[in-house]
Amino acid sequence: MKLAAIHFRHTYHFADLKIDFNYKNKPISLIVGEQASGKTAIIKNIYQALTWFPARLKDLRTPGVVMLDQDIMQDRVQSKIDVKISFPIEFGQLAESTTTAEQDPQSCHWQLYKTLNSSGVGLSKVDLVQLEQLVERYNLVLKKDPVQGLPLIAYYPAERLVNEVNILNKNNPIILQAHNAYELVPIPYTTFARFFEWFREISDIENAQIAQLFQSVLAQKESSNQSDEDFQSILFQARSQLHAPSLKALKQSLSIVLPEVTDLYLEYQPKLQLMVTYKNQSLTYSQLSNTVKNWLALVGDLVRRMCILNPLSLYPCEEGEGILLIDQIDVDLDQFGLQLILDRLNQAFPRLQIIATASHEELLEQADEYQCFKLDNKKLYEIQSNKVWQEYQDIYANLLKEVPKSAEQDLLEPEPNLPVNVQQLFEQFKHLSEEQKIELKRLMQSGDDQTSHKFLL
């Protein structure tokens, strides 16, 4: 599932804003704008509109997140959001709509309305005919092909923090249910609490499976009196039979997005704590910097969702697909991290459509593969980031060019004083008239410094 387009009418301070996403050629979309320009309003309303899919997937009577009254544009009585998504071809085609001329048979539309009545109270209305048809197709395909997973819809707001590392809860079956991978409520902030609960649960399960497997191997050796070489071959075969896709996917994704993190594990003795191998040093999770803690938890939470939505996949992060929304992705990142984070996320989760907002234009420096938008004065402009930075590079290259030698000019030296020809001056003086001689004498006397003569007398 991919977001093809979204259209806002009288939402927040946008009178008419439509965004078409080029997800087929550019899976990463970046919205850059100044503070208070409306980036959060855009990505928040995208998430809230998409929540109607997992809500209807859970139950056809379950509502998604409803638009807030304050999200209606000032001096307007109605706001509308029109959503268009694209789904895989293996799900077939939806029934033709009588109100919308379908150009893409693998697309699905739905609309959300919020209207203020005469008393100023907002009334919600939705048009989910095609969405409910799509949900029925998903349920039908999952029954026929259990390997087929569900699409990811994840939103991480700008306020991301780790409040508490809760790894004490265990044996909670709800943690591994598919609907636990979705949120159906507004998210003002996130603390990644579900990730730590899931990590404790999946660590206990997969570690128990590994222990049981090796116990069976040891019992087989004792009963058959095998040699050491045969026992080594049995251990090698047992290692290939280990089925721990969740922990493996987590460590592999962390190694891509955060190469400094090489391991993440639970230490049970002398006390239960979450340990991280960071830059070849074993540290507790609480000893990491806030930036590393937040990004480690975000990547871990993404892996959690992908594993839950694709439970029968050996490679859930590579095979799972869906939509990832991150607000203010450049929070707490230096310039080096800004240039790498989106590419690393795309490498770790190659089938996800990533839509992010940012305030720093440094993210555009290596954005040749991104679809970039500039939010300015309540309007959204698609920009060609590679052309912008190419202009900067050309200007910089021109500044570094050496001045050719042909352009260099010698400094002009003043001409030396030529000797005065006294005889020539005397001849010119003789040809002067009496008036000219008197005037010349007056000028010579007025230019002479008479004060110096007093010291000579």
C-alpha positions in Angstrom: 0.0 0.0 0.0 1.3 3.5 -0.9 -0.2 6.9 -0.6 -0.8 8.3 -4.1 -2.3 11.6 -3.3 -4.0 13.6 -0.6 -6.2 16.7 -1.0 -6.9 19.2 1.8 -9.8 21.7 1.5 -10.1 24.4 4.2 -7.9 22.3 6.6 -5.8 24.2 9.1 -4.6 27.3 7.2 -4.6 25.6 3.8 -7.5 26.7 1.6 -6.8 24.2 -1.2 -3.7 22.0 -1.0 -3.2 18.8 -3.0 -0.1 16.6 -2.9 0.7 14.0 -5.5 3.3 11.5 -4.4 5.7 10.0 -6.9 6.1 6.8 -4.9 6.9 4.6 -7.9 10.1 6.5 -8.8 10.9 8.2 -5.5 9.8 6.3 -2.4 11.0 9.1 -0.1 9.1 12.4 0.1 10.5 15.3 2.1 8.5 18.4 3.1 10.8 21.3 4.1 9.6 24.5 5.7 10.2 27.0 8.4 8.8 26.7 11.9 5.0 27.2 12.2 4.6 26.9 8.5 2.2 24.0 8.8 4.4 20.9 8.2 3.0 19.1 11.3 -0.5 19.9 10.4 0.0 18.2 7.0 1.7 15.0 8.2 -0.7 14.7 11.2 -3.8 14.9 9.0 -2.3 12.4 6.6 -1.9 10.0 9.5 -5.3 10.6 10.8 -6.9 10.1 7.4 -5.0 6.8 7.0 -6.1 5.4 10.4 -9.5 4.6 8.9 -7.9 1.6 7.0 -6.7 -0.3 10.2 -9.8 0.8 12.0 -12.1 -0.8 9.3 -9.7 -3.8 9.1 -10.3 -4.4 12.8 -14.0 -4.0 12.5 -16.3 -2.4 9.9 -17.9 -0.3 12.7 -14.6 0.9 14.2 -13.9 4.6 13.4 -10.5 6.0 12.7 -9.2 9.3 14.1 -11.7 12.1 13.6 -10.7 15.5 12.4 -10.6 18.1 15.2 -12.9 21.2 15.1 -9.9 23.5 15.4 -8.4 22.0 12.3 -11.1 23.6 10.2 -9.8 26.8 8.5 -10.7 30.1 10.2 -14.0 31.6 9.0 -15.0 28.3 7.2 -17.7 25.9 8.3 -16.5 22.8 6.6 -13.2 21.0 6.0 -12.6 18.0 3.7 -9.8 15.5 3.2 -9.6 13.4 0.1 -7.3 10.3 0.2 -6.1 8.2 -2.6 -4.0 5.1 -2.0 -2.5 2.4 -4.3 -2.6 -1.3 -3.4 -0.8 -4.3 -4.8 -2.1 -5.8 -8.1 -2.5 -9.3 -6.5 -5.5 -7.9 -4.6 -7.4 -7.5 -7.9 -9.6 -4.5 -8.7 -12.3 -2.7 -6.8 -15.9 -2.3 -8.1 -16.3 0.7 -10.4 -17.4 3.8 -8.6 -20.4 5.8 -9.9 -19.1 9.1 -8.5 -15.4 8.8 -9.4 -13.9 7.9 -12.7 -11.2 5.5 -12.0 -8.0 5.9 -14.0 -5.9 3.5 -12.0 -7.6 0.1 -11.3 -5.2 -0.4 -8.3 -6.3 2.8 -6.5 -8.8 3.4 -3.7 -10.4 6.7 -2.6 -12.2 7.8 0.6 -13.2 11.2 1.9 -13.5 12.7 5.4 -15.6 15.7 6.3 -16.0 17.9 9.3 -18.8 20.5 9.3 -19.7 23.1 12.0 -23.4 23.5 12.7 -25.1 26.7 13.7 -24.1 26.2 17.3 -20.4 25.8 16.4 -20.3 22.1 17.1 -18.4 19.9 14.6 -20.2 17.0 12.9 -18.1 14.3 11.2 -19.0 12.5 8.0 -17.1 9.9 6.0 -17.4 8.2 2.6 -15.6 4.9 2.9 -17.3 2.8 0.2 -14.1 1.9 -1.7 -12.1 1.6 1.6 -14.5 -1.1 2.9 -14.2 -3.0 -0.4 -10.4 -2.9 -0.1 -10.6 -4.2 3.5 -12.7 -7.1 2.3 -10.2 -8.0 -0.3 -7.4 -7.9 2.3 -9.2 -10.3 4.5 -9.9 -12.6 1.6 -6.3 -12.7 0.4 -5.0 -13.3 3.9 -7.3 -16.3 4.2 -6.0 -17.8 0.9 -2.4 -16.8 1.4 -1.4 -16.5 5.1 2.2 -15.5 4.1 0.8 -12.3 2.7 1.3 -9.6 5.3 -0.6 -6.4 6.2 0.7 -2.9 5.2 2.4 -0.7 7.7 0.9 2.7 8.7 3.2 4.3 11.3 3.4 7.9 12.4 6.1 9.3 14.7 5.4 12.9 15.8 8.1 15.5 16.5 8.0 14.9 20.3 9.8 11.5 20.5 11.3 10.5 23.9 12.1 7.4 25.9 10.3 7.9 29.2 10.7 4.4 30.7 12.3 1.2 29.6 9.7 -1.3 30.7 11.1 -4.9 30.2 9.3 -6.4 33.2 6.0 -7.3 31.5 5.9 -10.6 29.8 3.5 -13.4 28.7 1.1 -10.8 27.2 -0.5 -12.3 24.1 -1.9 -8.9 22.9 1.7 -7.7 22.2 1.9 -10.0 19.2 -1.5 -9.4 17.7 -1.7 -7.6 14.4 -3.9 -4.7 15.6 -1.2 -3.9 18.2 0.9 -2.7 15.2 -1.5 0.2 14.6 -2.7 3.2 16.5 -6.3 4.4 16.3 -6.0 7.5 18.4 -4.3 10.9 18.0 -0.6 10.8 18.8 0.8 14.1 20.3 4.0 12.3 21.3 5.5 8.8 21.5 7.6 7.1 24.1 8.2 3.7 22.3 6.7 1.8 25.3 5.4 -1.0 23.0 8.8 -1.6 21.6 10.4 -2.5 24.9 7.5 -4.7 25.9 7.7 -6.5 22.5 11.5 -6.9 22.8 11.2 -8.6 26.2 8.4 -10.9 24.9 10.2 -11.9 21.7 13.5 -12.3 23.4 12.0 -14.8 25.9 10.2 -16.7 23.1 13.2 -17.0 20.7 15.7 -17.7 23.5 13.4 -20.5 24.8 13.2 -22.0 21.3 17.0 -21.9 20.9 17.5 -23.5 24.4 15.0 -26.3 23.5 16.7 -27.0 20.2 20.1 -27.4 21.8 18.7 -29.5 24.6 17.3 -31.9 22.0 20.7 -32.0 20.3 22.5 -32.8 23.6 20.0 -35.6 24.4 20.6 -37.0 20.9 24.4 -37.1 21.4 24.1 -38.8 24.8 21.8 -41.6 23.5 23.8 -42.3 20.3 27.4 -41.9 21.7 28.5 -39.9 18.6 32.0 -38.7 18.1 33.0 -35.0 18.5 33.2 -34.5 14.7 29.6 -35.9 14.3 28.5 -33.7 17.2 29.9 -30.6 15.5 28.1 -31.3 12.3 24.9 -31.8 14.2 25.4 -28.4 15.9 26.0 -26.8 12.6 22.8 -28.3 11.2 20.9 -27.2 14.3 22.2 -23.6 13.9 20.7 -23.5 10.4 17.4 -24.6 11.8 17.2 -21.7 14.2 14.1 -19.7 13.5 14.6 -16.2 15.1 13.5 -13.8 12.4 12.5 -11.0 14.8 15.8 -10.6 16.7 17.7 -11.1 13.5 15.7 -8.5 11.7 16.1 -6.1 14.6 19.9 -6.4 14.7 20.2 -6.2 10.9 18.1 -3.0 10.7 20.0 -1.4 13.6 23.3 -2.2 11.9 22.2 -0.3 8.8 20.6 2.8 10.4 23.0 2.9 13.4 26.2 1.2 12.4 27.7 2.0 15.8 25.2 -0.3 17.5 26.3 -3.9 16.9 24.1 -5.8 19.4 21.0 -5.3 21.6 20.2 -7.9 24.2 18.7 -8.6 27.7 21.0 -9.3 30.6 19.2 -11.5 33.2 21.9 -11.7 35.8 22.7 -10.1 38.3 19.6 -8.1 37.4 17.3 -7.7 34.4 18.5 -4.8 32.2 18.7 -3.8 28.5 22.2 -3.9 27.2 23.6 -2.3 24.0 27.0 -2.9 22.3 27.8 0.6 21.2 31.2 1.3 19.5 32.5 -2.0 20.8 31.5 -1.2 24.4 28.8 -2.9 26.4 26.6 -0.2 27.9 23.2 -0.1 29.5 20.5 1.5 27.4 20.2 4.4 29.9 23.9 5.3 29.4 23.4 6.2 25.7 22.8 9.7 24.5 19.3 10.9 24.0 19.7 11.0 20.2 21.0 7.4 20.0 18.3 6.2 22.4 15.5 7.8 20.4 16.7 6.5 17.1 17.4 3.1 18.4 13.9 2.9 19.8 12.3 4.3 16.6 14.1 1.7 14.4 13.2 -1.0 16.9 9.6 0.0 16.9 9.5 -0.1 13.1 10.9 -3.6 13.2 8.3 -4.6 15.8 5.5 -3.4 13.6 6.9 -5.2 10.5 7.4 -8.5 12.4 3.8 -8.3 13.8 2.3 -7.5 10.4 4.4 -10.1 8.6 4.5 -13.0 11.1 5.3 -15.8 8.6 8.0 -13.9 6.7 11.7 -14.8 7.3 12.7 -11.3 6.2 9.9 -9.0 7.5 11.8 -5.7 7.1 12.8 -6.4 3.5 9.4 -7.9 2.4 7.0 -5.8 4.4 5.5 -2.7 2.8 3.4 0.3 3.8 3.7 4.0 4.7 6.0 5.6 7.3 5.4 9.2 8.5 8.0 11.0 10.5 7.6 14.6 11.7 10.7 16.8 12.1 13.1 14.0 11.2 16.0 16.4 11.7 15.4 16.8 15.4 18.7 16.1 17.4 20.7 15.2 14.3 23.9 16.8 13.2 24.6 17.7 9.6 26.3 14.3 9.0 23.3 12.4 10.3 20.9 14.5 8.3 22.6 13.5 5.1 22.4 9.8 5.9 19.3 9.0 7.9 16.7 8.9 5.1 19.0 6.8 2.8 19.7 4.4 5.7 16.0 4.0 6.5 15.2 3.3 2.9 18.0 0.7 2.8 16.7 -1.0 6.0 13.1 -0.9 4.9 13.2 -0.9 1.1 9.5 -1.4 0.4 8.3 1.4 2.7 7.1 4.8 1.4 8.7 7.3 3.7 7.1 10.8 4.1 9.0 13.1 6.4 9.1 16.8 7.4 12.2 18.9 8.2 13.2 22.4 8.9 16.9 22.3 7.7 17.5 22.4 4.0 20.8 20.4 4.5 18.6 17.4 3.9 18.4 18.4 0.3 22.1 18.1 -0.2 22.0 14.4 -1.1 18.3 14.3 -2.1 18.6 13.2 -5.7 16.3 10.3 -5.1 13.8 12.3 -3.0 10.6 14.0 -3.9 11.1 17.3 -2.3 8.5 19.9 -1.4 9.0 23.5 -0.1 6.3 24.8 2.2 6.2 28.6 2.0 3.4 31.1 2.5 0.7 28.4 3.0 1.6 26.9 -0.4 3.5 23.8 -1.3 6.0 23.8 -4.2 7.8 20.7 -5.6 11.4 21.5 -6.0 14.2 19.7 -7.9 16.8 19.4 -5.2 19.5 18.2 -7.4 19.3 21.3 -9.6 19.4 23.6 -6.6 22.5 22.0 -5.2 24.1 21.8 -8.6 23.8 25.6 -8.8 25.5 25.9 -5.4 28.3 23.5 -6.6 28.8 25.5 -9.8 29.1 28.7 -7.9 31.6 27.2 -5.5 33.6 25.7 -8.3 33.8 29.0 -10.1 35.1 30.6 -6.9 37.9 28.1 -6.7 39.0 28.5 -10.3 42.5 30.0 -10.7 42.8 33.3 -12.5 44.5 32.7 -15.9 47.9 34.3 -16.3 46.7 36.2 -19.4 44.3 38.0 -17.1 47.1 39.2 -14.9 48.3 42.8 -15.5 51.5 44.4 -14.4 51.2 47.2 -11.9 51.6 50.6 -13.4 54.7 52.3 -12.1 54.9 56.1 -12.0 57.2 57.6 -14.6 60.5 58.9 -13.2 60.9 62.7 -13.0 62.6 64.0 -16.0 65.3 66.6 -15.6 64.1 70.2 -16.1 65.5 72.0 -19.2 66.3 75.4 -17.8 67.3 77.0 -21.1 63.9 75.9 -22.6 62.0 77.4 -19.7 64.0 80.7 -20.1 63.2 80.9 -23.8 59.5 80.5 -23.0 59.7 83.2 -20.3 61.1 85.7 -22.8 58.2 85.3 -25.1 55.7 86.2 -22.4 54.1 89.7 -22.4 54.6 92.1 -19.5 51.2 91.3 -18.0 51.9 87.5 -18.2 55.3 88.0 -16.5 53.8 90.0 -13.7 51.1 87.4 -13.2 53.7 84.6 -13.2 55.8 86.3 -10.6 52.7 86.9 -8.4 51.8 83.2 -8.6 55.3 82.1 -7.8 55.4 84.4 -4.7 51.9 83.4 -3.5 52.9 79.7 -3.7 56.1 80.2 -1.8 56.0 79.5 2.0 57.0 83.0 3.4 57.0 81.8 7.0 60.2 79.8 6.4 62.0 83.0 5.3 61.8 84.5 8.8 64.2 82.0 10.2 66.7 82.8 7.5 66.9 86.5 8.2 
